Amino acid sequence: MALQNDYPTMVVLEGEVLFDRQRRHLSRQDVHVELKEHEARLLSALLDGIQDKREIIELLWESRGVIVTENNYYKVVKGLRNAFESVGLSADLLKTLPRVGIAFVGMAEPLAAGLDAVERLPVAAPVVAADDDVGVAPMAESKPAAAERRRQAWLFGVLILAMALLCGSLLLRSDNGFRLLGTASGIKIYVFKDPGVSLVDVLARYRRFDLEQQNTRYIYYRAVGKNFIILACPTALPDGAESCVSLMQKNI
């Protein structure tokens, strides 16, 4: 399950509020609300026509290897409703469907203001880059942008490889380079060598993943460049490795 790529990046809700899917913003005149990642992904899923609660949970968490309870789902729904009210939208636009899930029941239209004017321009006239979803042919990607895209893809591949190596080293030997940093909130936190982070930093990065319901007792943390990898486990490794949750985050 994945979000559709052909849905407009900029969407107008109820004719008044602009939703920027890429920047995760809701805007209405001078009122701007930044959505949390899961809130933005939930709204995108609803605009894509996804309504089933299980499908939404799989899309937001399980597809990334994170196991959560329905409490996480309800927390995100509540957060999105609060964000709606902050920009003057009714929370009732997010309608609960009993025994099914949730649906957006308002009006949503792609941002296409000025499209007619753009289409009337001479072919040779310079045109500001526009989204594919408003019918304007995309501009050729610049060489620097293409290079940056390839660099990001390469870095993410390295991150995946590092995750595999990390799991393997933890499972195959006890002397794996990790040391106990300390204990916080009943969780023992181990770090690989000396990543230069504090106990509070590691715990805060773990909590970004919204895993309050996870039975985590051990955290294994490793920095990889500007990224980091976390294994959240109910028991110390290598025992119980199959119960661990692997978490990756780009850009510390």
Accessible surface in RSA format (square Angstrom, percent):
REM  Atomic radii and reference values for relative SASA: ProtOr
REM  Chains: A
REM  Algorithm: Lee & Richards
REM  Probe-radius: 1.40
REM  Slices: 20
REM RES _ NUM      All-atoms   Total-Side   Main-Chain    Non-polar    All polar
REM                ABS   REL    ABS   REL    ABS   REL    ABS   REL    ABS   REL
RES MET A   1   114.36  59.2  52.62  34.8  61.74 147.0  51.73  44.0  62.63  83.0
RES ALA A   2    77.72  71.5  59.56  91.9  18.16  41.3  60.94  85.8  16.78  44.4
RES LEU A   3    38.94  21.7  28.07  20.1  10.87  27.3  28.10  19.7  10.84  29.2
RES GLN A   4    88.39  49.4  78.86  57.6   9.53  22.7  33.21  70.7  55.19  41.9
RES ASN A   5   152.47 105.1 117.49 113.5  34.98  84.2  36.99  89.0 115.48 111.6
RES ASP A   6   112.92  79.1  90.42  90.0  22.50  53.2  50.36 118.5  62.56  62.4
RES TYR A   7    46.73  21.8  40.74  23.2   5.98  15.6  31.98  24.0  14.74  18.2
RES PRO A   8    17.01  12.4  17.01  15.5   0.00   0.0  17.01  14.0   0.00   0.0
RES THR A   9    28.04  19.9  26.80  27.2   1.23   2.9   9.18  12.3  18.85  28.5
RES MET A  10    49.11  25.4  47.44  31.4   1.66   4.0  42.29  36.0   6.82   9.0
RES VAL A  11     0.00   0.0   0.00   0.0   0.00   0.0   0.00   0.0   0.00   0.0
RES VAL A  12    30.21  19.9  29.68  26.9   0.53   1.3  29.68  25.8   0.53   1.4
RES LEU A  13     0.00   0.0   0.00   0.0   0.00   0.0   0.00   0.0   0.00   0.0
RES GLU A  14    60.92  35.0  48.25  36.5  12.67  30.2   9.44  18.3  51.48  42.0
RES GLY A  15    46.58  57.4   0.00   N/A  46.58  57.4  17.55  48.2  29.02  65.0
RES GLU A  16    99.55  57.2  75.63  57.2  23.92  56.9  30.82  59.6  68.72  56.1
RES VAL A  17     0.04   0.0   0.00   0.0   0.04   0.1   0.04   0.0   0.00   0.0
RES LEU A  18    48.98  27.3  47.52  34.0   1.46   3.7  47.52  33.4   1.46   3.9
RES PHE A  19     0.00   0.0   0.00   0.0   0.00   0.0   0.00   0.0   0.00   0.0
RES ASP A  20    14.08   9.9  14.08  14.0   0.00   0.0   4.65  10.9   9.44   9.4
RES ARG A  21    39.40  16.5  26.46  13.5  12.95  30.8   8.50  11.6  30.91  18.7
RES GLN A  22   145.19  81.2 114.19  83.5  31.00  73.8  37.77  80.4 107.43  81.5
RES ARG A  23   175.04  73.5 159.26  81.2  15.78  37.6  41.16  56.2 133.88  81.1
RES ARG A  24    83.93  35.2  83.93  42.8   0.00   0.0  10.44  14.3  73.49  44.5
RES HIS A  25    63.01  34.4  62.96  43.8   0.05   0.1  39.53  40.7  23.48  27.3
RES LEU A  26     0.00   0.0   0.00   0.0   0.00   0.0   0.00   0.0   0.00   0.0
RES SER A  27    21.67  18.3  19.71  26.3   1.97   4.5  10.99  23.4  10.69  15.0
RES ARG A  28    66.20  27.8  64.79  33.0   1.40   3.3  14.65  20.0  51.55  31.2
RES GLN A  29   167.92  93.9 128.14  93.6  39.78  94.7  52.55 111.9 115.36  87.5
RES ASP A  30   124.17  87.0  98.91  98.4  25.26  59.7  44.09 103.8  80.08  79.9
RES VAL A  31    63.06  41.5  59.83  54.2   3.23   7.8  63.06  54.8   0.00   0.0
RES HIS A  32   120.99  66.1  91.09  63.3  29.90  76.5  68.82  70.9  52.18  60.7
RES VAL A  33    30.86  20.3  27.71  25.1   3.16   7.6  30.86  26.8   0.00   0.0
RES GLU A  34   122.45  70.3  95.63  72.3  26.82  63.9  24.82  48.0  97.63  79.7
RES LEU A  35     1.93   1.1   0.05   0.0   1.88   4.7   0.43   0.3   1.50   4.0
RES LYS A  36   142.23  69.4 136.03  83.5   6.20  14.8  94.69  85.2  47.54  50.6
RES GLU A  37    68.43  39.3  64.12  48.5   4.31  10.3  17.57  34.0  50.86  41.5
RES HIS A  38    29.27  16.0  28.27  19.7   1.00   2.6  12.61  13.0  16.66  19.4
RES GLU A  39    16.48   9.5  16.48  12.5   0.00   0.0   1.49   2.9  14.99  12.2
RES ALA A  40     3.37   3.1   3.21   5.0   0.16   0.4   3.37   4.7   0.00   0.0
RES ARG A  41    47.17  19.8  46.43  23.7   0.74   1.8  12.97  17.7  34.20  20.7
RES LEU A  42     0.68   0.4   0.68   0.5   0.00   0.0   0.68   0.5   0.00   0.0
RES LEU A  43     0.00   0.0   0.00   0.0   0.00   0.0   0.00   0.0   0.00   0.0
RES SER A  44     6.24   5.3   6.24   8.3   0.00   0.0   0.33   0.7   5.91   8.3
RES ALA A  45     0.00   0.0   0.00   0.0   0.00   0.0   0.00   0.0   0.00   0.0
RES LEU A  46    10.83   6.0   0.14   0.1  10.69  26.9   0.30   0.2  10.53  28.3
RES LEU A  47    19.97  11.1   2.49   1.8  17.47  43.9   5.61   3.9  14.35  38.6
RES ASP A  48    16.63  11.6   0.24   0.2  16.38  38.7   3.71   8.7  12.92  12.9
RES GLY A  49    53.30  65.7   0.00   N/A  53.30  65.7  29.88  82.0  23.42  52.5
RES ILE A  50    19.58  11.1  15.76  11.7   3.82   9.2  19.58  14.1   0.00   0.0
RES GLN A  51    75.99  42.5  72.38  52.9   3.61   8.6   9.09  19.4  66.89  50.7
RES ASP A  52    50.16  35.1  47.44  47.2   2.72   6.4  13.79  32.5  36.37  36.3
RES LYS A  53    44.50  21.7  44.50  27.3   0.00   0.0  18.49  16.6  26.01  27.7
RES ARG A  54   121.66  51.1 119.83  61.1   1.82   4.3  69.17  94.5  52.49  31.8
RES GLU A  55    70.37  40.4  67.15  50.8   3.22   7.7  24.37  47.1  46.00  37.6
RES ILE A  56     0.12   0.1   0.12   0.1   0.00   0.0   0.12   0.1   0.00   0.0
RES ILE A  57     1.02   0.6   1.02   0.8   0.00   0.0   1.02   0.7   0.00   0.0
RES GLU A  58    55.40  31.8  55.40  41.9   0.00   0.0  34.27  66.3  21.13  17.2
RES LEU A  59     2.96   1.6   2.96   2.1   0.00   0.0   2.96   2.1   0.00   0.0
RES LEU A  60     1.29   0.7   0.92   0.7   0.36   0.9   0.92   0.6   0.36   1.0
RES TRP A  61     3.17   1.3   2.81   1.4   0.36   0.8   3.17   1.7   0.00   0.0
RES GLU A  62    53.23  30.6  37.44  28.3  15.79  37.6  11.28  21.8  41.96  34.3
RES SER A  63    60.26  50.9  20.92  27.9  39.34  90.6  24.68  52.6  35.58  49.8
RES ARG A  64   114.13  47.9  89.08  45.4  25.05  59.6  50.09  68.5  64.04  38.8
RES GLY A  65    38.47  47.4   0.00   N/A  38.47  47.4  29.50  81.0   8.97  20.1
RES VAL A  66     9.06   6.0   9.06   8.2   0.00   0.0   9.06   7.9   0.00   0.0
RES ILE A  67   100.58  57.2  99.65  74.2   0.93   2.2  99.65  71.8   0.93   2.5
RES VAL A  68    18.56  12.2   0.28   0.3  18.28  44.0   4.54   3.9  14.02  38.0
RES THR A  69    60.77  43.2  53.93  54.7   6.84  16.3  60.77  81.6   0.00   0.0
RES GLU A  70    72.39  41.6  68.91  52.1   3.49   8.3  24.88  48.1  47.51  38.8
RES ASN A  71    86.96  60.0  80.20  77.5   6.76  16.3  16.50  39.7  70.46  68.1
RES ASN A  72     5.10   3.5   3.15   3.0   1.95   4.7   1.93   4.7   3.16   3.1
RES TYR A  73     8.06   3.8   7.79   4.4   0.27   0.7   4.70   3.5   3.36   4.1
RES TYR A  74   111.52  52.1 107.21  61.0   4.32  11.2  85.78  64.5  25.74  31.7
RES LYS A  75   108.68  53.0  98.08  60.2  10.61  25.3  76.91  69.2  31.77  33.8
RES VAL A  76     9.60   6.3   7.46   6.8   2.13   5.1   9.60   8.3   0.00   0.0
RES VAL A  77     7.58   5.0   7.58   6.9   0.00   0.0   7.58   6.6   0.00   0.0
RES LYS A  78   138.53  67.6 136.33  83.7   2.19   5.2  80.88  72.8  57.65  61.4
RES GLY A  79    16.82  20.7   0.00   N/A  16.82  20.7  13.57  37.2   3.25   7.3
RES LEU A  80     0.00   0.0   0.00   0.0   0.00   0.0   0.00   0.0   0.00   0.0
RES ARG A  81    62.97  26.4  62.97  32.1   0.00   0.0  20.35  27.8  42.61  25.8
RES ASN A  82    75.65  52.2  72.43  70.0   3.22   7.8  25.00  60.2  50.65  49.0
RES ALA A  83     7.79   7.2   4.12   6.4   3.67   8.3   7.28  10.3   0.51   1.4
RES PHE A  84     0.00   0.0   0.00   0.0   0.00   0.0   0.00   0.0   0.00   0.0
RES GLU A  85   104.90  60.2  84.76  64.1  20.14  48.0  28.40  54.9  76.50  62.5
RES SER A  86    67.48  57.0  39.65  52.9  27.83  64.1  22.66  48.2  44.83  62.8
RES VAL A  87     2.99   2.0   0.00   0.0   2.99   7.2   2.99   2.6   0.00   0.0
RES GLY A  88    52.61  64.9   0.00   N/A  52.61  64.9  28.13  77.2  24.48  54.8
RES LEU A  89     8.63   4.8   3.98   2.8   4.65  11.7   5.80   4.1   2.83   7.6
RES SER A  90    58.75  49.6  44.85  59.9  13.90  32.0  43.63  92.9  15.13  21.2
RES ALA A  91    19.22  17.7  16.21  25.0   3.01   6.9  16.39  23.1   2.83   7.5
RES ASP A  92   117.64  82.4 106.02 105.5  11.62  27.5  34.06  80.2  83.58  83.4
RES LEU A  93    24.08  13.4  24.01  17.2   0.08   0.2  24.08  16.9   0.00   0.0
RES LEU A  94     1.58   0.9   0.00   0.0   1.58   4.0   0.00   0.0   1.58   4.2
RES LYS A  95   113.39  55.3 109.60  67.2   3.79   9.0  56.35  50.7  57.04  60.8
RES THR A  96    80.32  57.1  70.81  71.8   9.52  22.7  55.69  74.8  24.63  37.2
RES LEU A  97    39.82  22.2  38.23  27.4   1.59   4.0  38.23  26.8   1.59   4.3
RES PRO A  98    93.60  68.2  79.91  72.8  13.69  49.8  86.76  71.6   6.84  42.5
RES ARG A  99   235.56  98.9 181.25  92.4  54.31 129.3  91.83 125.5 143.73  87.1
RES VAL A 100    71.73  47.2  64.79  58.7   6.94  16.7  66.50  57.8   5.23  14.2
RES GLY A 101     4.74   5.8   0.00   N/A   4.74   5.8   2.04   5.6   2.69   6.0
RES ILE A 102     2.30   1.3   2.30   1.7   0.00   0.0   2.30   1.7   0.00   0.0
RES ALA A 103     5.49   5.1   5.26   8.1   0.23   0.5   5.49   7.7   0.00   0.0
RES PHE A 104    30.03  15.0   8.01   5.0  22.02  57.3   8.01   4.9  22.02  63.0
RES VAL A 105    81.01  53.3  47.98  43.4  33.02  79.6  54.58  47.4  26.42  71.7
RES GLY A 106    25.65  31.6   0.00   N/A  25.65  31.6   6.01  16.5  19.64  44.0
RES MET A 107    95.34  49.4  88.22  58.4   7.12  16.9  63.27  53.8  32.07  42.5
RES ALA A 108    33.21  30.5   7.87  12.1  25.35  57.7   7.87  11.1  25.35  67.1
RES GLU A 109    87.54  50.3  87.49  66.2   0.05   0.1  21.85  42.3  65.69  53.6
RES PRO A 110    64.15  46.8  55.19  50.3   8.95  32.5  55.24  45.6   8.91  55.4
RES LEU A 111    67.84  37.8  57.19  40.9  10.65  26.8  57.75  40.6  10.09  27.2
RES ALA A 112    43.26  39.8  28.89  44.6  14.38  32.7  32.98  46.5  10.28  27.2
RES ALA A 113    94.60  87.0  54.33  83.8  40.26  91.6  66.30  93.4  28.30  75.0
RES GLY A 114    47.51  58.6   0.00   N/A  47.51  58.6  33.76  92.6  13.75  30.8
RES LEU A 115    43.83  24.4  39.19  28.0   4.65  11.7  42.58  29.9   1.25   3.4
RES ASP A 116    94.11  65.9  90.70  90.3   3.40   8.1  21.95  51.7  72.15  72.0
RES ALA A 117    53.39  49.1  48.11  74.2   5.28  12.0  49.13  69.2   4.26  11.3
RES VAL A 118    46.68  30.7  41.13  37.2   5.55  13.4  41.54  36.1   5.14  14.0
RES GLU A 119   111.79  64.2  78.27  59.2  33.51  79.8  37.54  72.6  74.25  60.6
RES ARG A 120   178.40  74.9 147.84  75.4  30.55  72.7  75.61 103.3 102.79  62.3
RES LEU A 121    78.77  43.9  63.48  45.4  15.29  38.4  64.26  45.1  14.51  39.1
RES PRO A 122    93.52  68.2  79.37  72.4  14.14  51.4  91.60  75.6   1.91  11.9
RES VAL A 123   158.93 104.6 128.34 116.2  30.59  73.7 135.90 118.1  23.03  62.5
RES ALA A 124   101.01  92.9  66.03 101.9  34.97  79.6  76.42 107.6  24.59  65.1
RES ALA A 125    27.44  25.2  15.22  23.5  12.22  27.8  20.66  29.1   6.79  18.0
RES PRO A 126   131.80  96.1 105.90  96.5  25.90  94.1 116.88  96.5  14.91  92.7
RES VAL A 127    50.18  33.0  34.66  31.4  15.51  37.4  38.01  33.0  12.17  33.0
RES VAL A 128   136.46  89.8 122.05 110.5  14.41  34.7 129.11 112.2   7.35  19.9
RES ALA A 129    69.99  64.4  48.10  74.2  21.89  49.8  48.86  68.8  21.14  56.0
RES ALA A 130    33.63  30.9  15.38  23.7  18.26  41.5  23.45  33.0  10.18  27.0
RES ASP A 131    60.36  42.3  52.56  52.3   7.79  18.4   9.79  23.0  50.57  50.4
RES ASP A 132    93.41  65.4  75.67  75.3  17.74  41.9  34.69  81.6  58.71  58.6
RES ASP A 133    51.41  36.0  17.60  17.5  33.82  80.0  17.92  42.2  33.49  33.4
RES VAL A 134    25.22  16.6  16.98  15.4   8.24  19.9  24.13  21.0   1.09   2.9
RES GLY A 135    66.10  81.5   0.00   N/A  66.10  81.5  36.25  99.5  29.85  66.8
RES VAL A 136    26.98  17.8  21.35  19.3   5.62  13.5  25.25  21.9   1.73   4.7
RES ALA A 137    83.71  77.0  63.02  97.3  20.68  47.1  69.23  97.5  14.48  38.4
RES PRO A 138    86.69  63.2  68.53  62.5  18.17  66.0  69.13  57.1  17.57 109.2
RES MET A 139   124.73  64.6  98.82  65.4  25.91  61.7 100.74  85.6  24.00  31.8
RES ALA A 140   101.99  93.8  66.13 102.0  35.87  81.6  77.34 108.9  24.65  65.3
RES GLU A 141    89.55  51.4  55.89  42.3  33.66  80.1  39.47  76.4  50.07  40.9
RES SER A 142    61.69  52.1  48.40  64.6  13.30  30.6  47.10 100.3  14.60  20.5
RES LYS A 143   181.72  88.7 173.10 106.2   8.62  20.5 118.79 106.9  62.93  67.0
RES PRO A 144   101.92  74.3  88.92  81.1  13.01  47.3  97.18  80.2   4.75  29.5
RES ALA A 145    46.03  42.3  33.67  52.0  12.37  28.1  42.13  59.3   3.90  10.3
RES ALA A 146    22.51  20.7  21.37  33.0   1.14   2.6  22.05  31.1   0.46   1.2
RES ALA A 147    46.61  42.9  41.41  63.9   5.20  11.8  42.32  59.6   4.29  11.4
RES GLU A 148    69.01  39.6  66.41  50.2   2.60   6.2  40.48  78.3  28.54  23.3
RES ARG A 149   159.75  67.1 156.08  79.6   3.67   8.7  59.52  81.4 100.23  60.7
RES ARG A 150   157.89  66.3 150.34  76.6   7.55  18.0  76.01 103.9  81.88  49.6
RES ARG A 151   122.35  51.4 115.77  59.0   6.58  15.7  63.56  86.9  58.79  35.6
RES GLN A 152    82.01  45.9  81.63  59.7   0.38   0.9  14.95  31.8  67.06  50.9
RES ALA A 153    68.15  62.7  49.48  76.4  18.67  42.5  58.33  82.1   9.81  26.0
RES TRP A 154   164.64  66.1 154.47  74.8  10.16  23.9 136.24  72.6  28.40  46.1
RES LEU A 155    58.08  32.3  56.76  40.6   1.32   3.3  56.76  39.9   1.32   3.6
RES PHE A 156    81.82  40.9  81.08  50.2   0.73   1.9  81.82  49.6   0.00   0.0
RES GLY A 157    37.96  46.8   0.00   N/A  37.96  46.8  31.88  87.5   6.08  13.6
RES VAL A 158    52.52  34.6  50.22  45.5   2.30   5.5  51.41  44.7   1.11   3.0
RES LEU A 159     0.53   0.3   0.26   0.2   0.27   0.7   0.38   0.3   0.15   0.4
RES ILE A 160    77.92  44.3  77.14  57.5   0.78   1.9  77.14  55.5   0.78   2.1
RES LEU A 161   106.10  59.1 102.80  73.5   3.30   8.3 105.89  74.4   0.22   0.6
RES ALA A 162    15.99  14.7  12.79  19.7   3.20   7.3  15.40  21.7   0.59   1.6
RES MET A 163    19.37  10.0  19.37  12.8   0.00   0.0  19.37  16.5   0.00   0.0
RES ALA A 164    61.15  56.2  44.81  69.2  16.33  37.2  52.55  74.0   8.60  22.8
RES LEU A 165   112.85  62.8 106.27  76.0   6.59  16.6 108.82  76.4   4.03  10.9
RES LEU A 166     0.13   0.1   0.05   0.0   0.08   0.2   0.13   0.1   0.00   0.0
RES CYS A 167    36.98  28.0  36.15  40.3   0.83   1.9  18.61  47.1  18.37  19.8
RES GLY A 168    24.56  30.3   0.00   N/A  24.56  30.3  24.06  66.0   0.50   1.1
RES SER A 169    28.19  23.8  20.57  27.5   7.62  17.6  25.94  55.2   2.26   3.2
RES LEU A 170     0.79   0.4   0.31   0.2   0.49   1.2   0.31   0.2   0.49   1.3
RES LEU A 171    83.56  46.5  65.78  47.1  17.78  44.7  65.78  46.2  17.78  47.8
RES LEU A 172   154.88  86.3 122.65  87.7  32.24  81.0 125.32  88.0  29.56  79.6
RES ARG A 173   127.88  53.7 119.47  60.9   8.41  20.0  58.23  79.6  69.64  42.2
RES SER A 174   100.26  84.7  75.01 100.1  25.24  58.1  44.29  94.3  55.97  78.4
RES ASP A 175   112.96  79.1 105.71 105.2   7.24  17.1  39.01  91.8  73.94  73.7
RES ASN A 176    17.17  11.8  15.67  15.1   1.50   3.6   0.00   0.0  17.17  16.6
RES GLY A 177    32.99  40.7   0.00   N/A  32.99  40.7  25.93  71.2   7.06  15.8
RES PHE A 178    28.38  14.2   2.41   1.5  25.98  67.6   2.48   1.5  25.90  74.1
RES ARG A 179   106.77  44.8 101.55  51.8   5.22  12.4  61.18  83.6  45.58  27.6
RES LEU A 180    87.32  48.6  64.31  46.0  23.01  57.8  64.31  45.2  23.01  61.9
RES LEU A 181    45.61  25.4  20.67  14.8  24.94  62.7  21.29  14.9  24.32  65.5
RES GLY A 182    18.17  22.4   0.00   N/A  18.17  22.4  18.17  49.9   0.00   0.0
RES THR A 183    78.15  55.6  51.10  51.8  27.04  64.4  39.74  53.4  38.41  58.1
RES ALA A 184    20.79  19.1  14.66  22.6   6.13  14.0  20.79  29.3   0.00   0.0
RES SER A 185    80.20  67.8  31.25  41.7  48.95 112.8  34.05  72.5  46.15  64.7
RES GLY A 186    54.10  66.7   0.00   N/A  54.10  66.7  35.00  96.0  19.11  42.8
RES ILE A 187    15.59   8.9  15.59  11.6   0.00   0.0  15.59  11.2   0.00   0.0
RES LYS A 188    86.69  42.3  86.69  53.2   0.00   0.0  37.39  33.7  49.30  52.5
RES ILE A 189     0.00   0.0   0.00   0.0   0.00   0.0   0.00   0.0   0.00   0.0
RES TYR A 190    48.07  22.4  48.07  27.4   0.00   0.0  23.17  17.4  24.90  30.7
RES VAL A 191     0.29   0.2   0.29   0.3   0.00   0.0   0.29   0.2   0.00   0.0
RES PHE A 192    34.31  17.2  29.86  18.5   4.46  11.6  29.86  18.1   4.46  12.8
RES LYS A 193   136.06  66.4 124.72  76.5  11.33  27.0  81.90  73.7  54.15  57.7
RES ASP A 194   112.02  78.5  86.05  85.7  25.97  61.4  30.27  71.3  81.74  81.5
RES PRO A 195    35.28  25.7   3.00   2.7  32.29 117.4  15.34  12.7  19.95 124.0
RES GLY A 196    68.81  84.9   0.00   N/A  68.81  84.9  37.17 102.0  31.64  70.9
RES VAL A 197    24.53  16.1   9.71   8.8  14.83  35.7  12.80  11.1  11.73  31.8
RES SER A 198    54.28  45.9  45.87  61.2   8.41  19.4  46.97 100.0   7.31  10.2
RES LEU A 199    46.17  25.7  43.02  30.8   3.15   7.9  43.02  30.2   3.15   8.5
RES VAL A 200   113.32  74.6 111.08 100.6   2.25   5.4 112.88  98.1   0.44   1.2
RES ASP A 201    58.04  40.7  55.88  55.6   2.17   5.1   4.25  10.0  53.79  53.6
RES VAL A 202     0.00   0.0   0.00   0.0   0.00   0.0   0.00   0.0   0.00   0.0
RES LEU A 203    15.11   8.4  15.11  10.8   0.00   0.0  15.11  10.6   0.00   0.0
RES ALA A 204    55.45  51.0  44.79  69.1  10.66  24.3  50.15  70.6   5.31  14.1
RES ARG A 205    36.17  15.2  36.14  18.4   0.03   0.1   2.51   3.4  33.66  20.4
RES TYR A 206    13.25   6.2  13.17   7.5   0.07   0.2  10.49   7.9   2.75   3.4
RES ARG A 207   131.81  55.3 117.84  60.1  13.97  33.3  45.19  61.8  86.62  52.5
RES ARG A 208   124.27  52.2  90.17  46.0  34.10  81.2  48.97  66.9  75.30  45.6
RES PHE A 209    28.76  14.4  25.04  15.5   3.72   9.7  28.04  17.0   0.72   2.1
RES ASP A 210    17.60  12.3  16.96  16.9   0.64   1.5  12.40  29.2   5.20   5.2
RES LEU A 211     6.11   3.4   0.32   0.2   5.79  14.6   2.43   1.7   3.68   9.9
RES GLU A 212   111.01  63.7  75.48  57.1  35.53  84.6  63.98 123.7  47.03  38.4
RES GLN A 213    93.43  52.2  66.29  48.4  27.14  64.6   7.13  15.2  86.30  65.5
RES GLN A 214    46.63  26.1  30.94  22.6  15.69  37.4   5.32  11.3  41.32  31.3
RES ASN A 215    90.16  62.2  81.36  78.6   8.81  21.2  37.72  90.8  52.44  50.7
RES THR A 216     3.86   2.7   1.41   1.4   2.44   5.8   1.61   2.2   2.24   3.4
RES ARG A 217   120.66  50.7 119.11  60.7   1.54   3.7  30.73  42.0  89.92  54.5
RES TYR A 218    45.37  21.2  45.37  25.8   0.00   0.0  10.38   7.8  34.99  43.1
RES ILE A 219     0.00   0.0   0.00   0.0   0.00   0.0   0.00   0.0   0.00   0.0
RES TYR A 220    10.76   5.0  10.76   6.1   0.00   0.0   6.32   4.7   4.45   5.5
RES TYR A 221     0.05   0.0   0.05   0.0   0.00   0.0   0.00   0.0   0.05   0.1
RES ARG A 222    68.72  28.9  68.71  35.0   0.01   0.0   2.72   3.7  66.00  40.0
RES ALA A 223    35.61  32.7  17.52  27.0  18.09  41.1  17.52  24.7  18.09  47.9
RES VAL A 224    32.39  21.3  27.19  24.6   5.20  12.5  31.03  27.0   1.36   3.7
RES GLY A 225    73.63  90.8   0.00   N/A  73.63  90.8  44.44 122.0  29.18  65.4
RES LYS A 226   162.97  79.5 156.54  96.0   6.43  15.3 101.55  91.4  61.42  65.4
RES ASN A 227    15.14  10.4  15.14  14.6   0.00   0.0   0.00   0.0  15.14  14.6
RES PHE A 228     0.00   0.0   0.00   0.0   0.00   0.0   0.00   0.0   0.00   0.0
RES ILE A 229     0.00   0.0   0.00   0.0   0.00   0.0   0.00   0.0   0.00   0.0
RES ILE A 230     0.00   0.0   0.00   0.0   0.00   0.0   0.00   0.0   0.00   0.0
RES LEU A 231     8.03   4.5   8.03   5.7   0.00   0.0   8.03   5.6   0.00   0.0
RES ALA A 232     1.13   1.0   0.00   0.0   1.13   2.6   0.01   0.0   1.13   3.0
RES CYS A 233     0.30   0.2   0.00   0.0   0.30   0.7   0.30   0.8   0.00   0.0
RES PRO A 234    34.11  24.9  26.31  24.0   7.80  28.4  26.31  21.7   7.80  48.5
RES THR A 235    64.21  45.7  63.73  64.6   0.48   1.2  63.37  85.1   0.84   1.3
RES ALA A 236    39.64  36.4  34.94  53.9   4.70  10.7  34.94  49.2   4.70  12.4
RES LEU A 237    24.93  13.9   3.40   2.4  21.53  54.1   3.52   2.5  21.41  57.6
RES PRO A 238    63.41  46.2  53.54  48.8   9.86  35.9  53.71  44.3   9.70  60.3
RES ASP A 239   107.00  74.9 101.65 101.2   5.34  12.6  28.73  67.6  78.26  78.1
RES GLY A 240    24.16  29.8   0.00   N/A  24.16  29.8  12.89  35.4  11.27  25.2
RES ALA A 241    26.56  24.4  15.70  24.2  10.86  24.7  16.11  22.7  10.45  27.7
RES GLU A 242   154.99  89.0 114.35  86.5  40.64  96.8  75.15 145.4  79.84  65.2
RES SER A 243    55.25  46.7  38.48  51.3  16.77  38.6  20.17  42.9  35.08  49.1
RES CYS A 244    28.63  21.7   6.59   7.3  22.04  51.8   6.23  15.8  22.39  24.1
RES VAL A 245     6.27   4.1   4.52   4.1   1.75   4.2   6.27   5.5   0.00   0.0
RES SER A 246    44.66  37.7  38.50  51.4   6.16  14.2   8.59  18.3  36.07  50.5
RES LEU A 247     2.59   1.4   0.28   0.2   2.31   5.8   2.59   1.8   0.00   0.0
RES MET A 248    66.86  34.6  44.55  29.5  22.31  53.1  44.61  37.9  22.25  29.5
RES GLN A 249    53.77  30.1  51.81  37.9   1.96   4.7   2.09   4.5  51.68  39.2
RES LYS A 250    81.39  39.7  75.10  46.1   6.30  15.0  46.14  41.5  35.25  37.6
RES ASN A 251   106.81  73.7  96.42  93.2  10.40  25.0  27.71  66.7  79.10  76.5
RES ILE A 252    80.09  45.6  33.17  24.7  46.92 113.1  43.20  31.1  36.89 100.1
END  Absolute sums over single chains surface
CHAIN  1 A    14670.0      11601.3       3068.6       8272.2       6397.8
END  Absolute sums over all chains
TOTAL         14670.0      11601.3       3068.6       8272.2       6397.8
